[in-house]
């Protein structure tokens, strides 16, 4: 009996170590902060380039003093189709306030609100993606170094000084195709070189509040944060 | 050894009703418990009882404390479960936990002939292999079992999938499918409905340690050897296969969840809940 327990323990450890170390590449969890002047994404979301559908879970806290409505877009090259689903209670009892999410926009975001967005992404496999190279830029950072509250090592978004794409006038797919390598009317340079990103824009000022870069890997890395 | 017997109380008699009420309180669509307290939707976030002790490689005290502060209600929940178990037995696991309750209640809907009997597998060996990897893998930088294989994330989203598209989206990915499969295989079609709890729940693993360590101090489900006739009825009903009847029935407190099914079924009244004096 003891021998059986020991063998079972060893086999279990092997299985669980494999489960802990192996990552699936069809989903990622990205964490960031929504902040006036540009919030911070903890790290890029890493997805496998060999797949055509993904689920991106984006969670973010609203940093004071930002208050307003935030539009969510999936921007950059290549063209990605996305549907956004807000995580919220099925029956809203109204005891605690939750930001409303309609037509890809969070309404009435207030300081210290927390949002959790589930983004189902579809990609056209015939359109190549720029794969993230291995190295410091794209290696998944240890989250011990990432702390959005302490301002540790993170992917910092440049302050958004150029206007964001105007919403509503063109669909995401149309805007992506209208100018190869960048948004029409907005040459970020950054996104066209580095890939798509999930971005939050203030609806009143078009200021970018948060941008979560999405990177595609060769299939041996992926998943984003190891948690 | 004289055992101070406590007659089967309200908790033991009404366990099924308590589990159902727990599901209504914790699970979508109402999620009353979360909505009334912190405004969360489910266990993910403030109520997470798992993440704050999955400490990553290189994390300093500041990061550890930050994790505890972010999931402060999960810390309180785990502490409450462990402390209450130490003195009273594993009532959190057997009566209150909506995750275990969902599995066990679900398994009651499945015909016995379709269920899988996992009792041949030594549960503590699997459970503490899991807990060991759960704690050490992130520390060693190997990876993590924390969020990707989380029962506290999967089951609430299973309830919510019919109501909330975000919850449905959870299952449109490899981890969602794996976790759903694990829940079905280890809970719904498992004999007793508790193989998931018995094998791969870190909260249950810690609670079981508390149960074992508090044997001399607290109340436990125990066998009165003089009355036991080794009929084996208790073994048949135990959802966590914690009872061995090689000679007289003996309860492994490292696996017993204090559900007291054995006490109900014992024809000789040889099983009781009480304190060892």
HADDOCK unambig.tbl for C-alpha pairs under 7 A between the chains (distance, minus, plus):
assign (segid A and resid 5 and name CA) (segid B and resid 122 and name CA) 5.92 0.50 0.50
assign (segid A and resid 5 and name CA) (segid B and resid 125 and name CA) 5.60 0.50 0.50
assign (segid A and resid 8 and name CA) (segid B and resid 125 and name CA) 6.00 0.50 0.50
assign (segid A and resid 8 and name CA) (segid B and resid 126 and name CA) 6.51 0.50 0.50
assign (segid A and resid 9 and name CA) (segid B and resid 125 and name CA) 4.58 0.50 0.50
assign (segid A and resid 9 and name CA) (segid B and resid 126 and name CA) 5.53 0.50 0.50
assign (segid A and resid 9 and name CA) (segid B and resid 129 and name CA) 5.49 0.50 0.50
assign (segid A and resid 12 and name CA) (segid B and resid 126 and name CA) 5.54 0.50 0.50
assign (segid A and resid 12 and name CA) (segid B and resid 129 and name CA) 5.71 0.50 0.50
assign (segid A and resid 12 and name CA) (segid B and resid 130 and name CA) 6.94 0.50 0.50
assign (segid A and resid 13 and name CA) (segid B and resid 129 and name CA) 5.01 0.50 0.50
assign (segid A and resid 13 and name CA) (segid B and resid 130 and name CA) 6.52 0.50 0.50
assign (segid A and resid 13 and name CA) (segid B and resid 133 and name CA) 6.52 0.50 0.50
assign (segid A and resid 16 and name CA) (segid B and resid 130 and name CA) 6.27 0.50 0.50
assign (segid A and resid 16 and name CA) (segid B and resid 133 and name CA) 6.43 0.50 0.50
assign (segid A and resid 17 and name CA) (segid B and resid 133 and name CA) 6.26 0.50 0.50
assign (segid A and resid 20 and name CA) (segid B and resid 137 and name CA) 6.99 0.50 0.50
assign (segid A and resid 20 and name CA) (segid B and resid 142 and name CA) 7.00 0.50 0.50
assign (segid A and resid 20 and name CA) (segid B and resid 143 and name CA) 4.83 0.50 0.50
assign (segid A and resid 20 and name CA) (segid B and resid 144 and name CA) 4.59 0.50 0.50
assign (segid A and resid 20 and name CA) (segid B and resid 145 and name CA) 4.99 0.50 0.50
assign (segid A and resid 21 and name CA) (segid B and resid 142 and name CA) 5.50 0.50 0.50
assign (segid A and resid 21 and name CA) (segid B and resid 143 and name CA) 4.54 0.50 0.50
assign (segid A and resid 21 and name CA) (segid B and resid 144 and name CA) 6.79 0.50 0.50
assign (segid A and resid 24 and name CA) (segid B and resid 174 and name CA) 6.58 0.50 0.50
assign (segid A and resid 26 and name CA) (segid B and resid 173 and name CA) 6.20 0.50 0.50
assign (segid A and resid 26 and name CA) (segid B and resid 174 and name CA) 6.91 0.50 0.50
assign (segid A and resid 27 and name CA) (segid B and resid 173 and name CA) 6.44 0.50 0.50
assign (segid A and resid 55 and name CA) (segid B and resid 173 and name CA) 6.69 0.50 0.50
assign (segid A and resid 85 and name CA) (segid B and resid 165 and name CA) 6.08 0.50 0.50
assign (segid A and resid 85 and name CA) (segid B and resid 166 and name CA) 4.95 0.50 0.50
assign (segid A and resid 86 and name CA) (segid B and resid 166 and name CA) 5.86 0.50 0.50
assign (segid A and resid 87 and name CA) (segid B and resid 166 and name CA) 5.25 0.50 0.50
assign (segid A and resid 88 and name CA) (segid B and resid 41 and name CA) 5.98 0.50 0.50
assign (segid A and resid 89 and name CA) (segid B and resid 29 and name CA) 6.84 0.50 0.50
assign (segid A and resid 89 and name CA) (segid B and resid 41 and name CA) 5.42 0.50 0.50
assign (segid A and resid 90 and name CA) (segid B and resid 28 and name CA) 6.46 0.50 0.50
assign (segid A and resid 90 and name CA) (segid B and resid 29 and name CA) 4.92 0.50 0.50
assign (segid A and resid 90 and name CA) (segid B and resid 30 and name CA) 6.86 0.50 0.50
assign (segid A and resid 90 and name CA) (segid B and resid 163 and name CA) 5.73 0.50 0.50
assign (segid A and resid 90 and name CA) (segid B and resid 164 and name CA) 5.89 0.50 0.50
assign (segid A and resid 91 and name CA) (segid B and resid 29 and name CA) 5.77 0.50 0.50
assign (segid A and resid 91 and name CA) (segid B and resid 30 and name CA) 5.77 0.50 0.50
assign (segid A and resid 95 and name CA) (segid B and resid 35 and name CA) 6.71 0.50 0.50
assign (segid A and resid 95 and name CA) (segid B and resid 36 and name CA) 6.31 0.50 0.50
assign (segid A and resid 96 and name CA) (segid B and resid 35 and name CA) 6.80 0.50 0.50
assign (segid A and resid 96 and name CA) (segid B and resid 39 and name CA) 5.19 0.50 0.50
assign (segid A and resid 118 and name CA) (segid B and resid 166 and name CA) 5.66 0.50 0.50
assign (segid A and resid 118 and name CA) (segid B and resid 169 and name CA) 6.94 0.50 0.50
assign (segid A and resid 143 and name CA) (segid B and resid 56 and name CA) 6.97 0.50 0.50
assign (segid A and resid 144 and name CA) (segid B and resid 56 and name CA) 6.06 0.50 0.50
assign (segid A and resid 144 and name CA) (segid B and resid 57 and name CA) 6.58 0.50 0.50
assign (segid A and resid 144 and name CA) (segid B and resid 58 and name CA) 5.65 0.50 0.50
assign (segid A and resid 144 and name CA) (segid B and resid 59 and name CA) 4.42 0.50 0.50
assign (segid A and resid 144 and name CA) (segid B and resid 63 and name CA) 6.74 0.50 0.50
assign (segid A and resid 226 and name CA) (segid B and resid 143 and name CA) 5.83 0.50 0.50
assign (segid A and resid 226 and name CA) (segid B and resid 144 and name CA) 5.99 0.50 0.50
assign (segid A and resid 227 and name CA) (segid B and resid 144 and name CA) 5.43 0.50 0.50
assign (segid A and resid 227 and name CA) (segid B and resid 146 and name CA) 5.60 0.50 0.50
assign (segid A and resid 227 and name CA) (segid B and resid 147 and name CA) 5.33 0.50 0.50
assign (segid A and resid 227 and name CA) (segid B and resid 148 and name CA) 6.72 0.50 0.50
